[in-house]
Amino acid sequence: MAGRSLLSSRQFQEKHRDLVMTLQNVFQKARYSGHVPMQVVEGLVTGVEELIYTIGVLNQIKKIVINKEDYTFRHSINVAIIAGLMGKWLGLADYVIQQLVLAGILHDIGKTQIPLSILNKPSELSLSEMNDMKKHPVLGYQLLQEYKEVSLLVKLWILQHHERLDGSGYPYARAGSQVSYHAQMLAVADIYDAMTSNRVYRNAATPFGVMNELCAEMFGKLDPHICTTFLDKLNESLIGNSVRLNNGTEGIIIHIDCIRGTKPLIKTSQGDCIDLEKAKQLQIVEVYSI
């Protein structure tokens, strides 16, 4: 496994862009030929590993210029990075981290079997279209069956990345111990990146919006240890970031209490301190990565 990288922000963005473009070609080949070029995918795993060990990677991801049209490919690279990061934070073996990265890269490969009219629809999906979209974990699992380079465990994680511990997920409404622990790591990575990304029909939420979502789901739907580990690291990454509040005030995050993480202390550009736990009428509407 690579050591900590000293990539500059520009270098990170260039490497990330190259990985996204390569994955786009992988997805296109899978869509039109039914074949997944696994040699190329293995190269993507190596490229993602380098990005995982970049200092401040969560902030680096959010500095990337947003292009709604390449969302699916950018999202898959981001999920691979975040899943690999969580494996590192949780002290997993290097081989398992590599498998998590592979699962992240391929977790949405089933979308290559979904009609483009649904994938690229510029508005919210109908119930029928949403049901078709929810088939993508099964379609991805089926597409990967012939590839021995992808372990049975990775295929299971891909199949289960939308399952939830309370049985409310899909495609099979698995519950409790039936849901793989590592699939839940993919789920947290998927939720975070999906919510904080601009999409064709929806603008990005702030990281604090994702914190609220994960806090709501970590007791029942998602594994609490995975969620708290991710939230602690996300809190650390946000210290020093610039923010804009709903009243137009701009400032810098100077402290986040892990217990009330969505309500940090803000130092304004005028030098005042605002405690968002006390100033309940104020909320963060935008975060600028440093």
C-alpha positions in Angstrom: 0.0 0.0 0.0 1.3 3.5 -0.8 2.5 5.9 1.8 1.1 9.3 2.4 1.2 11.4 -0.8 2.4 14.9 -1.2 0.3 15.7 -4.2 -0.6 19.3 -4.6 -4.3 20.3 -5.0 -3.7 20.7 -8.8 -2.0 17.3 -9.1 -4.8 15.7 -7.1 -7.5 17.2 -9.4 -5.6 16.2 -12.5 -5.2 12.6 -11.3 -8.8 12.5 -10.2 -9.9 13.8 -13.6 -7.9 11.1 -15.4 -9.4 8.4 -13.2 -12.9 9.7 -13.9 -12.3 9.7 -17.7 -10.8 6.2 -17.6 -13.8 4.9 -15.6 -16.2 6.6 -18.1 -14.6 4.5 -20.8 -15.0 1.4 -18.7 -18.7 2.1 -18.2 -19.2 2.8 -21.8 -17.5 -0.5 -22.8 -19.7 -2.3 -20.3 -22.8 -0.7 -21.7 -22.2 -1.3 -25.3 -20.3 -4.6 -25.2 -21.4 -6.2 -22.0 -17.7 -6.6 -21.1 -15.9 -5.1 -18.2 -12.2 -4.5 -19.0 -10.8 -5.7 -15.7 -7.2 -4.9 -16.5 -8.2 -1.2 -16.7 -10.2 -1.5 -13.5 -7.1 -2.9 -11.7 -5.2 0.2 -12.8 -7.9 2.4 -11.4 -7.5 0.7 -8.0 -3.9 1.6 -8.0 -4.7 5.2 -9.0 -7.3 5.5 -6.3 -5.0 4.2 -3.6 -2.5 7.0 -4.4 -5.3 9.5 -3.8 -6.4 7.9 -0.6 -3.1 8.8 1.0 -3.1 12.4 -0.1 -3.2 14.8 2.9 -6.7 16.3 3.4 -8.3 14.1 0.9 -12.0 14.9 1.9 -11.3 18.5 1.3 -9.5 17.7 -2.0 -12.5 15.8 -3.3 -14.8 18.8 -2.7 -12.4 21.2 -4.5 -12.9 19.4 -7.8 -14.8 21.4 -10.4 -18.3 20.1 -10.6 -19.6 18.7 -13.8 -23.1 17.3 -13.5 -22.8 15.3 -16.7 -20.0 13.1 -15.4 -21.7 12.5 -12.0 -21.9 8.7 -12.2 -18.2 8.2 -13.0 -16.9 10.9 -10.6 -19.2 9.5 -7.9 -17.8 6.0 -8.3 -14.2 7.3 -7.9 -15.2 9.3 -4.9 -17.0 6.4 -3.2 -13.8 4.2 -3.9 -11.7 6.9 -2.2 -13.9 7.4 0.8 -14.5 3.6 1.3 -10.7 3.1 1.2 -10.2 5.9 3.7 -12.7 4.3 6.0 -10.9 1.0 5.8 -7.7 2.8 6.7 -9.4 4.7 9.6 -10.9 1.4 10.9 -7.5 -0.3 10.8 -8.3 -2.9 8.1 -5.6 -4.9 6.3 -4.2 -3.4 3.1 -5.7 -6.2 1.1 -9.2 -5.5 2.5 -8.7 -1.8 1.7 -7.9 -2.6 -1.9 -11.0 -4.8 -2.1 -13.1 -1.9 -0.7 -11.6 0.4 -3.4 -12.5 -2.1 -6.1 -16.0 -2.4 -4.8 -16.3 1.4 -4.7 -15.2 1.7 -8.3 -17.6 -0.9 -9.5 -20.5 -0.4 -7.0 -22.6 1.3 -9.7 -21.5 -0.7 -12.7 -25.0 -2.1 -12.9 -26.2 1.4 -14.1 -24.6 0.5 -17.4 -27.6 -1.8 -17.9 -30.1 0.9 -17.1 -31.5 3.0 -20.1 -29.8 6.3 -20.6 -33.2 8.0 -20.7 -33.5 7.2 -17.0 -29.9 7.8 -16.0 -29.8 11.2 -17.7 -33.3 12.4 -16.9 -33.1 16.1 -15.9 -35.9 15.8 -13.3 -36.9 13.4 -10.5 -37.7 9.9 -11.6 -41.2 8.5 -11.7 -42.0 5.5 -9.4 -41.6 3.1 -12.3 -38.3 4.7 -13.3 -37.1 4.6 -9.7 -38.0 0.9 -9.5 -35.9 0.3 -12.6 -33.0 2.3 -11.1 -33.2 0.2 -8.0 -32.3 -2.9 -10.0 -28.7 -1.6 -10.5 -27.1 -3.6 -7.6 -28.5 -6.9 -9.0 -27.6 -6.0 -12.5 -24.0 -5.1 -11.4 -23.8 -8.3 -9.4 -24.9 -10.3 -12.5 -22.6 -8.5 -14.8 -19.6 -9.3 -12.7 -20.3 -13.0 -12.2 -17.9 -14.1 -14.9 -14.9 -12.2 -13.5 -12.8 -14.3 -11.1 -10.7 -11.2 -10.6 -13.6 -9.8 -8.5 -13.9 -11.9 -5.3 -17.3 -13.2 -4.1 -17.1 -10.8 -1.1 -16.7 -7.7 -3.4 -19.6 -8.9 -5.5 -21.7 -9.3 -2.3 -20.7 -5.7 -1.1 -21.8 -4.3 -4.5 -25.1 -6.2 -4.3 -25.8 -5.0 -0.8 -24.6 -1.3 -0.9 -28.2 -0.1 -0.7 -29.3 -2.6 2.0 -30.0 -1.3 5.5 -29.8 -3.0 8.9 -33.6 -2.5 9.6 -34.6 -4.2 6.3 -35.7 -0.9 4.7 -33.1 -1.1 1.9 -33.0 -2.8 -1.5 -32.8 -5.0 -3.6 -33.7 -7.8 -1.2 -34.6 -5.9 2.1 -31.9 -7.8 4.0 -31.7 -7.0 7.7 -29.3 -7.3 10.7 -26.4 -9.7 10.3 -27.6 -10.5 6.7 -26.1 -7.2 5.6 -22.4 -7.2 5.2 -20.3 -4.9 7.4 -18.2 -3.8 4.4 -21.3 -3.1 2.3 -22.3 -0.6 5.0 -19.0 1.1 4.6 -19.8 1.5 0.9 -23.3 2.8 1.9 -21.8 5.6 4.1 -19.4 6.6 1.3 -22.2 6.5 -1.2 -24.5 8.6 1.0 -21.8 11.2 1.7 -20.7 11.7 -1.9 -24.2 11.6 -3.4 -25.6 14.2 -1.0 -22.6 16.6 -1.3 -22.5 16.4 -5.2 -24.4 18.5 -7.7 -26.6 16.2 -9.8 -28.7 16.8 -12.9 -31.9 17.3 -10.8 -30.6 18.4 -7.4 -27.9 20.7 -6.0 -25.4 19.6 -3.4 -26.1 19.6 0.3 -23.4 20.8 2.7 -21.4 18.3 4.8 -23.5 19.3 7.7 -26.6 18.2 5.9 -25.0 14.8 5.5 -24.1 14.7 9.2 -27.7 15.2 10.1 -28.7 12.3 7.7 -26.0 9.9 9.0 -26.9 10.8 12.6 -30.5 10.0 11.9 -29.6 6.6 10.3 -26.7 5.4 12.4 -29.0 3.8 15.0 -31.1 1.3 13.1 -30.2 1.6 9.4 -26.4 1.9 9.4 -23.6 0.6 11.6 -23.0 3.1 14.4 -19.2 2.4 14.6 -18.7 3.0 10.9 -20.8 6.2 11.1 -19.1 7.7 14.1 -15.7 6.9 12.7 -16.5 8.7 9.5 -18.2 11.6 11.3 -15.2 12.2 13.6 -12.9 12.3 10.6 -15.3 14.6 8.6 -15.4 16.9 11.6 -11.6 17.1 11.7 -11.5 17.9 8.0 -13.9 20.8 8.3 -12.0 22.8 10.9 -10.6 25.9 9.2 -13.0 25.8 6.3 -14.8 28.9 5.2 -18.6 29.0 5.4 -21.5 31.2 4.5 -24.6 31.4 6.7 -28.2 31.8 5.7 -28.1 35.5 6.6 -25.1 36.1 4.3 -22.5 36.2 7.1 -19.2 34.6 6.1 -16.6 33.1 8.5 -14.4 30.2 9.4 -15.1 27.0 11.4 -12.9 27.2 14.5 -14.4 24.4 16.6 -16.7 21.4 16.2 -18.0 19.5 19.2 -18.3 15.9 18.1 -21.5 15.5 20.1 -23.2 18.4 18.3 -21.2 18.3 15.1 -23.8 20.0 12.9 -23.6 23.2 15.1 -20.0 24.4 15.1 -18.4 27.6 16.3 -17.8 30.2 13.6 -15.4 33.1 13.6 -16.8 35.8 11.2 -14.7 38.0 8.9 -15.4 40.8 11.4 -13.7 38.8 14.2 -17.0 37.9 16.0 -17.7 34.3 17.2 -21.0 32.7 16.5 -22.1 29.6 18.4 -24.6 28.0 16.0 -26.0 25.9 18.9 -27.2 29.1 20.5 -28.0 31.1 17.4 -30.6 28.6 16.2 -32.0 30.8 13.5 -28.7 30.6 11.7 -27.4 27.7 9.6 -24.6 26.9 7.2 -25.7 27.0 3.6 -22.3 26.7 1.9 -18.8 25.3 2.9 -15.7 26.4 1.0 -12.8 23.9 1.2 -9.5 25.6 2.0 
